[in-house]
Amino acid sequence: MTSRSPQESAPALQGYATGRQYELRRGDASAVVTELAAGLRSFSRGGTLLTETYGDDEIAPGAAGITLAPWANRVEDGIWFLNGKKQQLDITEVARNNASHGLLRNSAYALVDESEHSVTLEATIFPQHGYPFLARHRVQYGIDGDLGLVVRQTLLNDAKEPAPFVLGAHPYLRLGDVPIEELVLTVAAETRLVADDRLIPRSSAPVQGDSDFRTGLNIAALDVDVALTDLRYEEGKARHTLAAPDGRQVSLWQDETCRYVHVFVSTQYPGRSRAVAVEPMTGPANAFNSGDGLRWLSPGGSFTIEWGIDYTRGRPGSGFRIRLRWGSIRL
């Protein structure tokens, strides 16, 4: 594939609250990726939106589509301990007094490489209070030969000490103009994390009621903000599916590096009665304190997660199934 310069492909900053917009196209698939937070602003097939989106002059509402590093979700009170020394992160979720969604939500990502079908962006995490490590977060979006979206997130440790991390992303799924209340979400997870009123996990339990998505739950009456684990993987992927009555489906898959998924049904998304975020994560909220899902990256090391979105047209059995295969896209 032939690389293109930013001047050839990415619109100028003027008019876009999320910076440069990188548009990917292949067949009837298209995606828009933003400079700010390396976010997924939209993904569609044949003009059917498969993710929630937002206006040119808006930043991502409800963190829609942003990527998360060096932690996903929350750190309680913004406090954790490194070798016995207290670390204090900035409080970014004031209402619950948590440090939320990592350190790059308001950062611009630089262009590393671009083609018609893919774009790679990267941002530096500089040493700072609460996180004294030098690291880089590299994000690659691509549309593969099956016209599915494939995302690779890589953390690289440029520090001289091992660095703790949790990686994740915050996409919202939709199926065009099908009312969200008509959609059914299926997630093959056996365990839920039981959180307090600040959404900090305190224990775990088998899924039940409105956290049991194994056979599908209608979105209409759901009001959930829950992390799930003990996922079922097939051929190395766990798949979560939003289905319409006519058989159309949009699925988010995550590879085995991501052992958790967070499901958030929002009633506050602009212009939508409900919006459903399905968030792949390597660890849950407060992993810096609980150790659940927490990884440590060696100096000079790197760690990559993969996730993606695919689409099924027509009623089950109608014969048009699109599945993702990782192949030609490389960092």
C-alpha positions, 0 to 999 in steps of 0.5 A, a space after each residue: 500500500 502506498 503511504 500518503 502524507 498528512 497534507 494529502 489526506 487529513 483535513 486541516 485542524 480548523 473546524 474540528 474540535 478533535 483535531 485532524 480527521 483521518 478517513 479510511 475507506 475500503 469497499 463500502 466500509 469507511 472509518 474516521 479516526 481523530 488526532 485527539 485521543 486517537 479516537 474512533 469517531 465513526 465506522 460504517 458499512 454501506 452508509 450504515 453507522 455501526 458506532 455512535 458519532 458526534 459533530 465537527 465542533 464537539 469532543 467525544 461525548 461520554 468518551 465515545 471512541 477514545 483509546 485508553 492508556 496507561 490505564 482504562 476506567 478508574 483509579 480510586 481517589 487517584 491514589 496508588 502505591 509504587 514500591 511503598 511510595 504514594 502516587 497521586 494522579 489528577 482527579 478527572 472524574 470529580 463527581 466520584 473523586 477518581 482518576 479516569 480513562 488514563 493520561 491521553 484523553 486530551 492529548 494529540 497523537 502524531 501521525 506515524 504512517 497512513 494509507 488508504 486502508 489504515 492509519 497509525 498514530 502515536 502519543 508520548 506519556 511523559 513522566 509526571 506526578 502519579 505516573 513517573 514513567 516515560 512511555 508511548 501509546 501507538 494505535 493502528 486502525 485498519 479496514 481489512 480485506 473482509 471490510 471489518 475494522 481492526 484496531 491494534 493498541 501498543 504500549 512501549 516502555 521507554 523508561 528505565 523501570 518496569 511500568 504498570 499499565 492497563 489498556 482499553 478503548 471506549 467505543 459505542 455500538 449502534 446499528 444505523 437508525 434502528 432504535 436502540 430500544 429494539 436492539 439486543 446485546 449478547 456478551 458471553 461472560 460468566 462473571 461480573 465485578 460488583 462495584 460500589 457507588 463510585 464504580 470501584 469493584 469490591 468483589 465478583 459474582 456470577 452474572 445475574 439479572 441485568 448483568 447476564 448477557 449470555 443469551 441476550 438482553 434488550 437494551 430498552 430498560 437497561 441502566 448498567 455500568 458493569 465490568 464483566 470477565 471470564 469471557 468465552 473465546 473462540 479461535 482466540 477472540 471473544 465476541 459481543 453482539 448487538 442485534 436488530 430484529 431484522 437479523 442485522 448484527 454489529 459485533 465487537 471482538 477482543 483478543 485474549 490479551 483483553 480479559 475484561 469487557 465493560 458494558 455501559 448503557 448511557 441515557 445521556 448521549 446527545 440525540 440518543 435515548 440510549 447508547 451502549 458502550 462495549 469497552 475491551 480492556 486488559 484490566 478493570 477499574 482500580 487495577 493499579 490497587 487491586 492488581 486484577 489484570 494489571 501488567 508490568 512492562 519491562 524497560 524497552 518492552 512493548 505490549 499489544 492488544 487487538 480488537 475490532 468491529 464487524 458487521 452481519 447483513 440480513 436475517 440469520 441464514 441469509 448468507 452474507 456474513 462478514 468476519 474479521 481476519 488479521 492479516 495484511 495490516 502491520 505496525 
